Amino acid sequence: MRKAAHTAIAIVSSAVVLSGLSSFSTFGANVFKHSQSAAVSRVHTSGDIAPLPLPAGRPAGSADAIASLDHSAQPQRAKVDTAAQAHYAYSPYPSNLSLVKVKAYGSDVTTADVNHVTSILKEVGSVGRVSSFLGLRMSTPATIYLVRSSSSYAKLLKSIGVSKGDAQSLSEDSNGFTLGNTIIIPLNQNPSDADLANTLTHELTHATINQNISSIPSWMNEGMAVYMGFNAQKSLEPLVQFEGDEREYAEDILQVVQSNQLVPLTGDESAILAGTETYDYELQDWLAMCNLIHQFGISSIARLANALTHENADQAFQSTFGESVAAFNTQFTKQLEVAAKEPNSGALVTINVASHVSGSIQFLGPDQSHYQAVALQSGTHQIKWNKNGSLVSSLAGAAAEKPTDSPDPTSAYISVVPTTKLTVGKKQVHDFGFRFDFENGLYAFQSGWIDFTNGQVTDVTQPSALGFTITNVTELDTSNPIISMLNAE
């Protein structure tokens, strides 16, 4: 089950208990162990379930078979697969949509909705994308039911065994639910194509795992699904926008580390079932998966998944990575602790400017009281944005604007003040720009704005407006462990 909007450190007040193989994915909710016994997940639960019935700001002023573990041998750390650290290829497993049926549930879901979701599955190549990542094929058809409203979502959830109260909660808060080979996608909780790509691919990851692996720890199950959901989202979103999302999710976990609330990676759902989970384990699981991919290459996950088909989780992890889960968790936690203390190192910003735009670019760094400015010039340019707010660039300097607000330690702004006349409709532009959230040394794109001379303001959701585009933002301190993890996505 995946949150439609970013929520920091969400707390789950109740848990869904089903008897069947199920899963629901959510950012801001929680994860459960996938096994043949009872299990709930931001994606998985297990046991016998009745068959699914067919439907009637701106400034105010995110392989190979493995030999069984030899317990008598000293563990050897697996060799890093550097060649496989690049983005994986789809070639071994072409996208076979014949194994996925998309159906409408309720009269408010149209044929156009079904066709649109099918086109996204094709564009993203969700089935092949997941199969290539896991090294496992779907062998049984999966059915995706589309719902349009919370009431339809709750009704469908109840029909497959979810209690009335939990169905109501999930229908208002989750982006997707998987039970065995049945997937439910609430269109009202997935407003953009990128959201749909993420949720569809996330849930298909669970369906593929369900068909091939009888028991998998919650953190592996969710880590794989969240990783693949983000991977699909990334294929449809501008890079800066996508990386803003993943950085915000990483910041959530780093805040948990700072508050000393981080728990070990878990394969047990008891804390969640008891309602004692105090943050989103799913995001921690995702970062753990990113860490493994950074260290061992993306093909290592297929080796792990294939080992899980015939070994228990501890054996599969040891035989794949040459260390125990406990040892990995220790070093992973230490890396998060280092990242949680990361100061501002500045950022390298890449921009593209159209020929019709002139004026100045204004930079206001975190906790800075003065803008720094360079002149707009057409073409692609890089600006080094130092931690003290100063700029290094081949672009000429320009007159800096005066901030109207107090310094903000958690925000950074890039604004454009045009000297050419720019209009949207019949309204003339005064300025426009973009806000970045700043935490733990990470610059995360959040939103943008356009100010008009008549006093009106329009929101901007992408890092691009009126011929000005931010194409990349990279933190200057590449030794930050969290950067290495996020670069594995």
Secondary structure by P-SEA (a helix, b strand, c coil): cccccccccccccbbbbbcccccccccccbbbbbcccccccccccccccccccccccccccccccccccccccccccccccccccccccccccccccccbbbbbccccccaaaaaaaaaaaaaaaaaaaaaaaacccccbbbbbbbbccaaaaaaaaaaacccaaaaaaaaacccccccccbbbbcccccccaaaaaaaaaaaaaaaaaaaccccccaaaaaaaaaaaaaaaaaacccaaaaaaaaaaaaaaaaaaaaacccccccccccccccccccccaaaaaaaaaaaaaaccccaaaaaaaaaaacccaaaaaaaaccccaaaaaaaaaaaaaaaaaccccbbbbbbbbccccbbbbbbbcccccbbbbbbbbcccccccccccccccccccccbbbbbcccccccbbbbbbbcccccccccccccccbbbbbbcccbbbbccbbbbccccbbbbbccccccccccccccccccccaaaaaaaac
